[in-house]
Amino acid sequence: MFKVKENLEDFMIDICVNWFKPAFEKDKEEVLERAELAGVKHLFSTGSTLENSRQSAMLAEENPQIFSATAGI
C-alpha cells in the first residue's frame, strides 16, 4: 500500500498516531486509506501507557514499511 519515494519533498509522515485508542478500533483500514490519500507515507504509533507502548513497538516491528513507534509513559 505505502511506497517510500526517493524524493523527500513527497514524503509526509504523521508523528503522533494513537493507534491503540478506542477511537481507531472501528475503522483502522479507513484511517490508513485516508492517510495514503492525504499523502502520508509513514505513521508513528505513539504509546501513552506501558501496554500500548509495547503494542506500538510490536506494530512497528510487524509493519516497518508503514509504522514506527514511540513510547510515552
Residue pairs with C-beta under 8 A, 6 or more apart in sequence:
1 32
1 36
1 66
2 36
2 41
2 42
2 65
2 66
3 41
4 11
4 41
4 42
4 65
5 11
5 41
10 39
10 41
11 41
11 42
12 38
12 39
12 40
12 41
13 40
13 41
13 42
13 43
13 44
14 35
14 40
14 42
14 43
14 44
15 44
15 46
15 70
16 44
16 46
17 43
17 44
17 45
17 46
18 24
18 45
18 46
18 48
19 28
19 43
19 45
19 46
19 52
19 55
19 56
19 59
19 67
20 45
20 47
20 52
20 55
20 56
24 31
32 66
35 43
42 66
42 67
42 68
43 66
43 67
43 68
44 67
44 68
44 69
44 70
45 55
45 56
45 59
45 60
45 67
45 68
45 69
45 70
46 56
46 69
46 70
46 72
47 53
47 54
47 55
47 56
47 57
47 69
47 70
47 71
47 72
47 73
48 72
48 73
49 73
50 73
53 69
53 70
53 71
53 72
53 73
56 67
56 69
56 70
56 71
57 69
57 71
59 67
59 69
60 67
60 68
60 69
